[in-house]
Amino acid sequence: MEEYPLLSKDNLPAYLKVMSSWCALSVAIAAVLRRISGGSVSRRTGMAFSGAAVMLGMMIMFTASALNLRKLRPGFQRLAKGEKEPDIPKVWCPVLTMATRSAVELCERVSGESAAGTEGSL
């Protein structure tokens, strides 16, 4: 089975949107921090703190998603080989859960059969 990179230049527009969200959220948190502190926190300190906090949160989510994708890969490989019960494990991420359900549904429609046992394991 073909290996797919975790990052791709084709996704640059999506990466830019995520980084724009990071910037906007960091500015908003810094503004709230300054307001709550009564201005005792400088703009630079507020931006550094909020930027780091938001980026750490994003890193946690990215890392967890990457780990979950590694966990899902064997089941997707079995699904691609046409196994009727690919035994795809549950993951915490709603996006990956919906992607898994879509993949199972697509395989069912293409093969014209039901992949028994997969719907309950998602």
C-alpha positions in Angstrom: 0.0 0.0 0.0 1.2 3.5 -0.8 2.6 5.7 1.9 1.1 9.1 2.3 3.0 12.0 3.8 1.7 13.6 6.9 2.2 17.1 5.4 1.8 18.1 1.8 2.5 21.2 -0.2 -0.9 20.7 -1.8 -2.5 21.6 1.5 -0.7 24.9 1.9 -4.0 26.9 1.7 -5.4 24.8 4.5 -2.3 25.3 6.6 -2.5 29.0 6.1 -6.1 29.1 7.3 -5.1 27.2 10.4 -2.2 29.5 11.1 -4.5 32.5 10.5 -6.9 31.0 13.1 -3.9 30.6 15.5 -3.0 34.3 15.0 -6.6 35.5 15.5 -7.1 33.4 18.6 -3.8 34.4 20.0 -4.6 38.1 19.6 -8.0 37.6 21.1 -6.6 35.8 24.2 -3.9 38.4 24.6 -6.5 41.1 24.6 -8.6 39.3 27.2 -5.5 38.7 29.3 -4.6 42.4 29.2 -8.2 43.4 30.1 -8.4 40.9 33.0 -5.0 42.1 34.3 -6.0 45.7 34.1 -3.2 46.4 31.7 -0.5 45.1 34.0 0.5 42.5 31.3 2.3 44.1 28.4 1.1 43.5 24.9 4.3 41.7 24.0 4.0 39.4 27.1 0.3 38.8 26.4 1.0 37.9 22.8 3.9 35.6 23.7 1.9 33.8 26.3 -1.3 33.4 24.3 0.6 32.5 21.1 2.5 29.8 22.9 -0.6 28.5 24.7 -2.6 28.3 21.5 0.2 26.7 19.6 0.7 24.1 22.3 -3.0 23.2 22.2 -2.7 22.9 18.4 0.4 20.7 18.8 -1.5 18.4 21.2 -4.4 18.0 18.7 -2.1 17.5 15.7 0.1 14.9 17.6 -3.0 13.0 18.9 -4.5 13.0 15.4 -1.3 11.7 13.8 -1.1 8.9 16.5 -4.8 8.0 15.9 -4.2 7.9 12.1 -1.3 5.4 12.8 -3.8 3.4 14.9 -6.4 3.4 12.1 -4.0 2.5 9.2 -4.0 -1.3 9.6 -7.9 -1.3 9.6 -7.9 1.0 6.5 -5.5 -1.3 4.8 -7.7 -4.3 5.5 -10.7 -2.3 4.2 -8.8 -1.5 1.0 -8.1 -5.2 0.5 -11.8 -5.8 0.6 -12.1 -7.6 4.0 -15.7 -7.6 5.1 -14.7 -7.1 8.8 -11.7 -4.7 8.8 -11.8 -4.3 12.6 -11.1 -0.5 12.5 -10.5 0.6 16.1 -12.4 3.5 17.9 -10.6 6.8 18.2 -11.4 9.9 20.2 -11.4 12.3 17.3 -14.8 13.1 15.7 -13.2 14.1 12.4 -11.3 10.8 12.1 -14.4 8.9 13.2 -16.5 10.6 10.4 -13.6 9.9 7.9 -13.6 6.3 9.0 -17.4 6.0 8.6 -17.2 7.6 5.2 -14.5 5.2 4.1 -16.5 2.2 5.3 -19.6 3.5 3.6 -17.7 4.1 0.3 -16.3 0.6 0.3 -19.8 -0.8 1.0 -21.3 1.1 -1.9 -18.5 0.2 -4.3 -18.6 -3.5 -3.4 -22.4 -3.5 -3.1 -22.1 -5.4 0.3 -22.3 -4.4 3.9 -19.0 -4.4 5.8 -20.4 -6.3 8.8 -19.1 -5.4 12.2 -17.5 -2.1 11.3 -20.3 0.3 12.1 -20.4 -0.6 15.8 -16.6 -0.4 16.1 -16.4 3.3 15.1 
